[in-house]
Each structure stands twice: as C-alpha cells, then as structure tokens.
Amino acid sequence: MEASPPDDLAPCHQVRELVSAAADDEVTRHEQALLEAHLADCAGCRDHADRVAMLTRRARLRRVEPVPDMTQRVFDRARPPRLGRGGWLRPALAWVAIVIAAQSLGPLVFGEVEGAPTHVARHLGAFAFALAIGLLYAAWRPHRAFGLLPFAGALVVTMSAGAVFDLASGSSTVLAESVHLAELLGLGLLWMISGSPGWERVSRRGRPLVARTSRS
C-alpha cells in the first residue's frame, strides 16, 4: 500500500502528470520545485518517477542499426577539380574566356554579325558573353566546373552545329565561323578541369579484354 503524501504537498495524480511532463522537459521552475518536494516525501511517486525515467531512457537510447558504408559511392560521384601539372588549366581557361568575351563585344554592343540582323546578332553576342562569364567563374572557382559543364556543353554544341549548318548551306564562311574554335577549346578545358567525366568509361571500353580480365 502506497504511503499518502503530507497534506501540504500536491496530490499524487497531479505530481505523476508532472513526472511525465518533466521527462519531456515541459515543466516550469515552479512545477519542478513542487515535483521535487513531493518526490522527497512520497515513496510511491518516486517509484513511478523511476519507472518513467527508465522507460524514457529505453525509448531514446536504442541500439544503433548498421549503416552501409557509402564512402566509395560518394567518392565515385564526387568530381574534384583537376588543374593539370602546375595548375596550367585555370589560366588557360581564363585566357580562352577573355578571348570569347572580346569576340562577343562586337555583336553584343554594335549588333554586327556577318549576314545576321542586329537583333539576332545581339542575342548571339549575349550567349557568347554569358559563356565567357561562366568559363571565367570556373577558372576562379574550379570546384564549380562540373556543375557548369552540362549548360556550357549544350550551348557550345548547339552553336557549333548551327555553324556547320551555315557552312553546309553556303550562308557563312569558314573565316566567319572560326570564332567558335575558342568556344570549343573552352569547353574542352572545362571538361578537363571537371575531371574528364566519361573518359574513364570510354577508356575502359577500349582496353583489351585480356587486360581487363587480368585486373579483375
């Protein structure tokens, strides 16, 4: 039979509600003082508080479940920048970006492109100037190069395809389209800084079968 608390203390049912609230850190200072005073003189409530504390520990402290090692998968997906021996790729990319920016100033500012209306010329200049800014940023922050690669690749490839179509139709000259060489070079440098994604798969396919089986 549980001992009854003294008359000047809070009733047991109220205190046991405070025990549950205290386990969740939801009591005020006044309530905490009432709780401690009651538990000091009430053995039944102390036993209840001990059981609540034990249950709380069991609920919060569980055995850690085994977690698969994701280290290799993270490293496989990571693309740390590769700057070449002596870091030559960064200044090379910056130089190409400056060349592209200089080539785009005429179309962007003056709207002058051979055989193109002023409006179209300015759009072409804006695309090229935006590409130059992206390449400069990649040269400054090479760890961002991989994220820029899809957009730069799509832009350069589509612009180069347009140049090929213009040459095939006779609407442009080789000299006029030679400005795209700097864009192709910039894309190549960006790809190298990005860690040459896809190259390992290509080289693995081109490796002799004997060499691949001997390594495995």
C-alpha positions in Angstrom: 0.0 0.0 0.0 1.4 3.4 -1.1 2.1 6.0 1.6 0.0 9.1 1.3 1.8 12.4 0.8 1.6 15.1 3.5 -1.3 17.4 3.3 0.8 20.4 2.3 2.1 18.7 -0.9 0.5 18.4 -4.3 -1.8 15.4 -4.8 -0.2 12.3 -6.4 -2.2 12.3 -9.6 -1.1 15.8 -10.3 2.5 15.0 -9.5 2.5 12.0 -11.8 1.4 14.2 -14.6 4.3 16.5 -13.8 6.6 13.5 -13.9 5.6 12.7 -17.5 5.9 16.4 -18.4 9.4 16.6 -16.8 10.5 13.6 -18.8 9.8 15.8 -21.9 11.3 18.9 -20.4 8.0 20.7 -20.3 7.7 21.9 -16.7 8.3 25.3 -15.3 10.6 26.1 -12.4 7.6 26.3 -10.1 6.3 22.9 -11.2 9.8 21.4 -10.9 10.1 22.7 -7.3 6.6 21.1 -6.5 7.7 17.9 -8.1 11.0 17.6 -6.2 9.3 18.5 -2.9 6.6 15.8 -3.4 9.1 13.1 -4.5 11.2 13.8 -1.4 8.4 12.6 0.9 6.3 10.2 -1.4 7.8 6.8 -2.0 5.0 5.8 -4.4 5.6 8.7 -6.7 9.4 8.2 -6.5 8.9 4.7 -7.7 6.6 6.0 -10.5 9.2 8.6 -11.5 12.0 5.9 -11.6 9.9 3.8 -13.9 9.1 6.7 -16.2 12.8 7.6 -16.3 13.8 4.0 -17.2 11.1 3.8 -19.9 12.3 7.2 -21.4 15.9 6.0 -21.5 14.9 2.8 -23.3 12.9 4.8 -25.8 15.6 7.3 -26.5 18.7 5.1 -26.3 18.3 2.4 -28.9 20.9 0.1 -30.4 22.5 1.7 -33.4 21.4 0.0 -36.6 24.2 -0.9 -39.0 24.6 1.7 -41.7 26.1 0.7 -45.1 29.5 2.3 -45.9 28.7 4.9 -48.5 32.3 6.3 -48.7 33.2 4.7 -52.1 29.9 5.7 -53.7 30.4 9.3 -52.6 33.9 9.3 -53.9 32.7 7.8 -57.2 30.2 10.6 -57.7 32.4 13.4 -56.4 34.1 15.5 -59.1 37.1 17.3 -57.5 38.7 19.7 -60.0 41.9 18.6 -61.8 44.1 21.6 -62.6 46.9 19.9 -64.6 50.6 19.9 -63.8 51.5 23.2 -62.3 47.8 24.3 -62.4 48.0 25.4 -66.1 44.4 24.6 -66.9 43.0 27.5 -64.8 45.0 30.3 -66.6 44.4 28.6 -69.9 40.6 28.6 -69.3 40.7 32.2 -68.2 42.6 33.3 -71.3 40.1 31.5 -73.6 37.2 33.1 -71.7 38.7 36.6 -72.3 39.1 35.8 -76.0 35.4 34.7 -76.2 34.3 37.9 -74.3 36.3 40.1 -76.7 34.8 38.3 -79.7 31.3 38.8 -78.4 31.6 42.6 -77.7 31.1 43.5 -81.4 27.8 41.6 -81.8 26.6 42.4 -78.3 27.3 46.2 -78.4 27.1 47.1 -82.1 24.9 44.3 -83.3 27.3 43.3 -86.1 27.5 39.7 -87.3 28.0 38.8 -90.9 24.7 38.1 -92.6 22.6 38.5 -89.3 20.1 41.2 -88.4 21.1 43.4 -85.5 18.6 41.8 -83.1 19.9 38.3 -83.8 23.5 39.5 -83.6 23.0 40.9 -80.2 21.4 37.7 -79.0 24.4 35.7 -80.3 26.8 38.1 -78.6 24.8 37.8 -75.3 25.1 34.0 -75.5 28.8 34.1 -76.1 29.4 36.7 -73.4 27.4 34.7 -70.9 29.6 31.6 -71.8 32.7 33.7 -71.2 31.5 34.7 -67.8 30.8 31.1 -66.9 34.2 30.0 -68.0 35.9 32.8 -66.1 33.9 31.8 -63.0 35.0 28.2 -63.4 38.7 29.3 -63.7 38.2 31.3 -60.5 36.3 28.5 -58.7 37.3 25.3 -60.4 35.3 23.1 -58.0 32.2 24.6 -59.7 33.3 23.5 -63.2 31.5 20.2 -63.1 28.1 21.9 -62.4 28.7 24.3 -65.3 29.7 21.6 -67.8 26.1 20.5 -68.9 25.0 24.0 -69.7 28.3 25.0 -71.4 28.4 21.8 -73.3 24.8 22.2 -74.6 25.4 25.8 -75.6 28.7 25.2 -77.4 27.5 22.1 -79.2 24.3 23.7 -80.5 26.2 26.8 -81.6 28.8 24.7 -83.3 26.0 22.7 -85.0 24.5 25.9 -86.3 27.8 26.9 -87.7 28.1 23.6 -89.5 24.6 24.0 -91.0 25.5 27.6 -92.1 28.7 26.3 -93.8 26.8 23.5 -95.5 24.2 25.8 -96.8 26.7 28.3 -98.0 25.3 31.1 -95.9 28.5 31.7 -94.0 32.3 31.3 -94.5 34.9 29.3 -92.6 36.6 32.5 -91.5 33.3 33.8 -90.0 32.7 30.6 -88.2 36.2 30.3 -86.9 35.2 32.3 -83.8 33.6 29.1 -82.5 37.1 27.5 -82.1 37.6 29.4 -78.9 34.3 28.1 -77.6 35.2 24.5 -78.4 38.6 25.0 -76.8 37.0 26.5 -73.7 34.6 23.6 -73.4 37.5 21.1 -73.7 39.4 22.9 -70.9 36.2 23.0 -68.7 35.8 19.3 -69.3 39.4 18.6 -68.2 39.0 20.7 -65.1 35.8 18.8 -64.3 37.7 15.6 -64.1 37.1 14.5 -67.7 33.7 12.8 -66.9 33.0 9.8 -69.1 36.6 9.4 -70.2 37.2 6.5 -67.8 34.2 4.6 -69.2 35.5 5.2 -72.8 39.0 4.1 -71.9 37.7 1.0 -70.1 35.7 0.0 -73.2 38.8 0.5 -75.4 41.0 -1.5 -73.1 41.8 -5.1 -74.4 39.7 -7.8 -72.9 42.8 -9.6 -71.5 44.0 -6.6 -69.6 40.5 -6.1 -68.1 40.1 -9.7 -67.0 43.6 -9.8 -65.5 42.9 -6.8 -63.3 39.6 -8.3 -62.1 
